[in-house]
């Protein structure tokens, strides 16, 4: 299909070079899947005067060739196209659904939510994996007690495959297996993106019902790269009740809703919703405000998935390498209710 796209685009000639845009090296990326055709163009000049004209020609040509498909032609600024990377033979074919877990800012417990959500899904009988793509602070190895794991590579059908860690019947691949904690913040741009692509496409995931992708906080290049490499079915946004955290939820929702991304938001989870001391089980103390994430979800028109209280066992479980949803009935109940809603949203969207 991608070869057909390039073949079609050879009909478009750049007025200045006199050559077609494929021969000129202006095609940076092409993709075709699930009724969507995407082409990324990068011209030799930063502000090529013919760029918009060529974009329009390409859109018309592809729309005619692929009637009924959504056609997206994107122009990227800045210099000639880099040499195309060799296509990796992906190992993601056995993954039924991918759920991105994101947050508008750091410190809201996104990785803890990911780990416990994975355990809840496993308890519901699903085969689950986690892709820890948080390059600024990979937490999943600690959450599951596999910090010392060193991934091995094996040859399968002439291809290198990376063996994921396995803990509590959950397949786990983390950027943290490849870098020292002190180096995490030094990873930027191309280096991080390249490593993540390799993790996504070369990990021996096997057959999974759900892969949870623990994304870095905020919005940026790493998120867009992962979105481009994985067919994500839905996104879950994690927030706390604080207004400063809730305001960032909007940015997260809008990133996934962007017309060039188009990933359904399954909903918002409010973490650290209240605190109940063990000695006063009927008391609730709303340390960070009350209901902010729920209100923001309603305002943004996305489902509210539920509240997670501050429970000492959740923190202790994360530190001990055993997510609390696997040992604490109340925590498991909270996460199972959220997991059921997430599954319902994913199945309803039917991506």
C-alpha positions as CSV (number, residue, x, y, z in Angstrom):
1,X,0.0,0.0,0.0
2,X,2.8,2.4,0.9
3,X,4.6,1.6,-2.3
4,X,1.4,2.4,-4.2
5,X,1.2,5.8,-2.4
6,X,4.7,6.7,-3.4
7,X,4.1,5.5,-7.0
8,X,1.0,7.9,-7.2
9,X,3.0,10.8,-5.8
10,X,5.6,10.5,-8.6
11,X,3.0,12.2,-10.7
12,X,3.6,15.5,-8.8
13,X,6.5,17.5,-10.0
14,X,8.1,20.3,-8.0
15,X,8.2,23.3,-10.3
16,X,11.6,24.4,-9.1
17,X,13.5,21.1,-9.2
18,X,11.7,19.8,-12.3
19,X,11.7,16.4,-10.6
20,X,8.8,14.5,-8.9
21,X,8.6,14.9,-5.2
22,X,9.5,11.2,-4.5
23,X,12.7,11.4,-6.5
24,X,13.5,14.8,-4.9
25,X,13.4,13.1,-1.5
26,X,10.6,15.2,-0.2
27,X,8.5,12.3,1.1
28,X,9.5,11.8,4.8
29,X,6.8,9.3,5.8
30,X,3.8,7.4,4.3
31,X,1.3,5.2,6.1
32,X,-2.0,3.5,5.3
33,X,-4.1,1.7,7.8
34,X,-7.7,1.5,9.0
35,X,-9.2,3.8,6.3
36,X,-6.6,6.5,6.8
37,X,-3.8,7.5,4.5
38,X,-1.0,9.7,5.9
39,X,1.8,11.4,4.0
40,X,4.5,13.7,5.6
41,X,6.3,16.1,3.3
42,X,9.6,17.9,4.2
43,X,11.0,20.2,1.5
44,X,14.6,21.2,1.0
45,X,13.8,24.8,1.7
46,X,12.5,25.8,5.2
47,X,9.7,27.9,3.6
48,X,9.2,26.4,0.2
49,X,6.8,28.6,-1.8
50,X,5.3,25.6,-3.6
51,X,4.6,23.6,-0.5
52,X,0.9,24.4,-0.1
53,X,0.3,23.8,-3.8
54,X,2.0,20.4,-3.7
55,X,0.1,19.5,-0.5
56,X,-3.2,20.2,-2.2
57,X,-2.2,18.3,-5.3
58,X,-1.2,15.3,-3.1
59,X,-4.5,15.4,-1.2
60,X,-6.6,15.5,-4.3
61,X,-4.6,12.7,-5.9
62,X,-4.8,10.4,-2.9
63,X,-8.5,11.1,-2.3
64,X,-9.2,10.1,-5.8
65,X,-7.1,6.9,-5.5
66,X,-8.5,5.9,-2.1
67,X,-12.1,7.0,-2.1
68,X,-13.7,6.8,1.3
69,X,-10.4,7.0,3.1
70,X,-9.4,9.9,5.3
71,X,-6.4,11.6,3.7
72,X,-3.9,13.6,5.7
73,X,-1.0,15.3,4.1
74,X,1.3,17.1,6.6
75,X,4.1,19.6,5.8
76,X,7.1,19.6,8.2
77,X,9.3,22.6,8.4
78,X,13.1,22.6,8.2
79,X,15.4,21.2,5.6
80,X,15.6,18.2,3.4
81,X,14.1,14.9,4.5
82,X,16.4,12.8,6.7
83,X,17.5,9.4,5.3
84,X,14.5,7.1,5.9
85,X,15.0,4.6,8.7
86,X,14.7,0.9,7.8
87,X,11.3,-0.4,8.5
88,X,11.2,-2.6,11.6
89,X,9.2,-5.8,11.3
90,X,6.9,-5.1,14.2
91,X,6.1,-7.5,17.0
92,X,2.8,-5.7,17.9
93,X,0.6,-7.8,15.7
94,X,-0.6,-9.9,18.7
95,X,-1.8,-6.9,20.7
96,X,-5.6,-6.5,20.6
97,X,-5.9,-3.1,22.2
98,X,-3.5,-0.3,23.3
99,X,-4.4,2.2,26.0
100,X,-2.3,5.3,26.5
101,X,-2.1,6.5,30.1
102,X,-1.2,10.2,30.2
103,X,-1.1,13.2,32.5
104,X,-0.9,16.9,31.8
105,X,1.8,17.3,34.4
106,X,4.1,15.2,36.6
107,X,3.6,14.2,40.2
108,X,-0.1,13.0,39.8
109,X,0.6,9.3,40.2
110,X,0.2,8.4,36.6
111,X,2.7,5.4,36.8
112,X,1.0,4.1,40.0
113,X,-2.4,4.3,38.3
114,X,-0.9,2.4,35.2
115,X,0.5,-0.4,37.3
116,X,-2.6,-0.9,39.4
117,X,-4.9,-0.6,36.3
118,X,-2.8,-3.4,34.7
119,X,-3.2,-5.6,37.8
120,X,-7.0,-4.9,37.8
121,X,-7.3,-5.9,34.1
122,X,-5.2,-9.1,34.8
123,X,-7.6,-9.9,37.7
124,X,-10.5,-9.6,35.2
125,X,-8.9,-12.4,33.1
126,X,-7.1,-10.3,30.5
127,X,-3.6,-10.8,29.1
128,X,-1.8,-7.5,29.9
129,X,1.5,-5.8,29.1
130,X,3.0,-2.4,30.0
131,X,5.2,-0.2,27.8
132,X,7.0,2.2,30.2
133,X,7.7,5.1,27.8
134,X,8.3,7.7,30.5
135,X,11.8,8.6,29.6
136,X,12.0,11.3,32.3
137,X,11.3,9.0,35.2
138,X,10.6,5.3,34.3
139,X,8.9,3.9,37.4
140,X,7.4,0.5,36.3
141,X,10.5,-1.6,37.1
142,X,10.3,-0.4,40.7
143,X,6.5,-0.8,40.8
144,X,6.8,-4.5,39.8
145,X,10.1,-5.3,41.6
146,X,12.1,-5.9,38.5
147,X,14.6,-3.1,38.7
148,X,17.6,-5.3,38.1
149,X,16.2,-6.9,35.0
150,X,18.5,-6.9,32.0
151,X,16.6,-7.6,28.8
152,X,18.0,-10.4,26.6
153,X,17.9,-10.4,22.8
154,X,17.0,-13.5,20.8
155,X,16.9,-14.3,17.1
156,X,13.5,-15.3,15.8
157,X,12.9,-15.7,12.0
158,X,16.1,-13.8,11.4
159,X,15.0,-10.8,13.5
160,X,16.2,-9.5,16.9
161,X,13.6,-9.8,19.6
162,X,13.8,-8.3,23.1
163,X,12.5,-10.4,25.9
164,X,10.3,-8.4,28.3
165,X,10.4,-8.8,32.1
166,X,7.4,-10.7,33.4
167,X,6.0,-9.9,36.8
168,X,2.6,-11.0,38.2
169,X,1.7,-12.4,34.8
170,X,2.2,-9.0,33.2
171,X,4.7,-8.4,30.3
172,X,6.8,-5.4,31.1
173,X,9.2,-3.4,28.9
174,X,10.7,-0.2,30.2
175,X,13.1,2.4,29.0
176,X,14.4,2.1,32.6
177,X,16.0,-1.3,31.7
178,X,18.3,0.4,29.3
179,X,19.4,3.6,31.2
180,X,20.6,4.5,34.6
181,X,18.1,6.5,36.7
182,X,20.6,9.4,36.9
183,X,20.7,9.5,33.1
184,X,17.0,9.6,32.5
185,X,16.7,13.4,32.2
186,X,19.6,13.5,29.7
187,X,17.5,11.7,27.1
188,X,16.1,14.0,24.6
189,X,14.6,14.1,21.1
190,X,15.9,11.7,18.5
191,X,17.8,9.4,21.0
192,X,14.7,8.8,23.1
193,X,12.4,8.4,20.1
194,X,14.7,5.9,18.5
195,X,15.0,3.8,21.6
196,X,11.2,3.8,22.1
197,X,10.6,2.7,18.5
198,X,12.9,-0.2,19.1
199,X,11.1,-1.1,22.3
200,X,7.7,-1.0,20.7
201,X,8.5,-3.0,17.5
202,X,11.2,-5.5,18.8
203,X,9.8,-6.5,22.2
204,X,8.4,-10.1,22.1
205,X,5.0,-9.0,23.3
206,X,3.2,-12.2,22.4
207,X,-0.6,-12.2,22.5
208,X,-2.1,-9.5,24.7
209,X,-5.6,-8.3,25.2
210,X,-4.3,-4.9,26.5
211,X,-1.0,-3.0,26.3
212,X,-0.9,0.0,28.6
213,X,1.5,2.7,27.5
214,X,2.8,4.8,30.4
215,X,3.6,8.1,28.7
216,X,5.8,10.9,29.9
217,X,3.9,13.8,31.6
218,X,2.9,16.7,29.5
219,X,2.6,16.9,25.7
220,X,5.5,16.8,23.2
221,X,7.6,15.0,20.6
222,X,7.8,11.7,22.5
223,X,4.0,11.5,22.7
224,X,3.5,12.2,19.0
225,X,6.2,9.6,18.2
226,X,4.5,6.9,20.2
227,X,1.1,7.8,18.8
228,X,2.7,7.5,15.3
229,X,4.2,4.0,16.1
230,X,1.3,2.4,17.9
231,X,-2.4,2.0,17.0
232,X,-3.8,3.5,20.2
233,X,-7.4,2.6,20.9
234,X,-8.0,5.1,23.7
235,X,-6.3,7.4,26.1
236,X,-6.8,7.7,29.9
237,X,-5.9,11.0,31.6
238,X,-4.7,11.0,35.2
239,X,-5.1,14.1,37.4
240,X,-5.4,15.2,41.0
241,X,-8.2,17.4,42.3
242,X,-5.8,20.5,42.5
243,X,-6.7,23.3,40.1
244,X,-3.1,23.5,38.8
245,X,-3.3,19.8,37.8
246,X,-6.8,19.9,36.5
247,X,-5.9,22.8,34.2
248,X,-3.3,20.6,32.6
249,X,-6.0,17.9,31.9
250,X,-7.4,20.1,29.2
251,X,-4.0,20.1,27.3
252,X,-3.9,16.3,27.6
253,X,-7.4,15.9,26.3
254,X,-6.8,18.4,23.4
255,X,-3.6,16.6,22.4
256,X,-5.5,13.4,21.8
257,X,-8.5,15.2,20.2
258,X,-6.3,17.1,17.8
259,X,-7.4,16.5,14.2
260,X,-4.0,15.0,13.3
261,X,-4.2,12.6,16.2
262,X,-7.8,11.6,16.6
263,X,-7.5,9.2,19.6
264,X,-10.7,8.8,21.7
265,X,-10.3,9.8,25.4
266,X,-11.7,7.0,27.4
267,X,-11.9,9.3,30.4
268,X,-10.3,11.0,33.4
269,X,-9.2,9.4,36.6
270,X,-8.9,11.6,39.7
271,X,-6.0,10.3,41.8
272,X,-5.3,11.3,45.4
273,X,-9.0,12.3,45.7
274,X,-9.1,12.2,49.5
275,X,-7.2,10.7,52.5
276,X,-8.8,8.3,55.1
277,X,-6.6,7.5,58.1
278,X,-6.6,3.8,59.0
279,X,-7.8,4.6,62.6
280,X,-10.7,6.7,61.3
281,X,-12.1,4.7,58.3
282,X,-15.3,6.7,58.0
283,X,-13.5,10.1,57.7
284,X,-12.4,11.7,54.4
285,X,-10.0,14.5,54.2
286,X,-9.9,16.3,50.9
287,X,-6.2,17.5,51.0
288,X,-6.0,18.8,47.4
289,X,-9.5,20.2,46.9
290,X,-12.6,18.3,45.9
291,X,-14.0,17.1,42.6
292,X,-11.8,19.2,40.3
293,X,-11.0,16.4,37.8
294,X,-14.6,15.3,37.7
295,X,-15.8,18.8,36.9
296,X,-13.1,19.3,34.3
297,X,-14.1,15.9,32.6
298,X,-17.7,17.0,32.4
299,X,-16.7,20.4,31.1
300,X,-14.4,18.8,28.4
301,X,-17.2,16.3,27.4
302,X,-15.2,13.2,28.3
303,X,-16.2,10.4,30.8
304,X,-15.2,10.6,34.4
305,X,-13.8,7.1,35.3
306,X,-13.5,7.4,39.0
307,X,-11.6,8.5,42.1
308,X,-8.6,6.9,43.8
309,X,-8.1,7.9,47.4
310,X,-4.7,8.3,49.1
311,X,-4.1,4.9,50.8
312,X,-0.9,4.1,52.5
313,X,-0.8,0.6,51.0
314,X,-0.8,2.1,47.5
315,X,2.4,3.9,48.3
316,X,3.9,1.0,50.2
317,X,3.0,-1.4,47.3
318,X,4.7,0.8,44.8
319,X,7.9,1.0,46.8
320,X,7.8,-2.7,47.6
321,X,7.4,-3.8,44.0
322,X,3.9,-5.1,44.5
323,X,1.0,-2.9,43.2
324,X,-1.6,-2.5,45.9
325,X,-4.4,-3.7,43.7
326,X,-2.9,-7.2,44.0
327,X,-3.1,-7.2,47.8
328,X,-5.6,-4.6,49.1
329,X,-9.3,-5.4,48.5
330,X,-10.5,-1.8,48.7
331,X,-7.8,-0.6,46.3
332,X,-8.5,-3.5,43.9
333,X,-12.2,-2.7,44.0
334,X,-11.5,1.0,43.0
335,X,-9.3,0.0,40.2
336,X,-11.5,-2.8,38.9
337,X,-14.5,-0.4,38.6
338,X,-12.3,2.0,36.6
339,X,-10.9,-0.8,34.5
340,X,-14.4,-2.0,33.6
341,X,-15.3,1.5,32.4
342,X,-12.1,1.7,30.4
343,X,-12.8,-1.6,28.7
344,X,-16.4,-0.5,28.0
345,X,-15.1,2.7,26.3
346,X,-12.5,0.8,24.3
347,X,-15.1,-1.7,23.0
348,X,-17.6,1.0,22.3
349,X,-15.1,3.0,20.2
350,X,-14.3,-0.2,18.3
351,X,-11.0,1.1,16.9
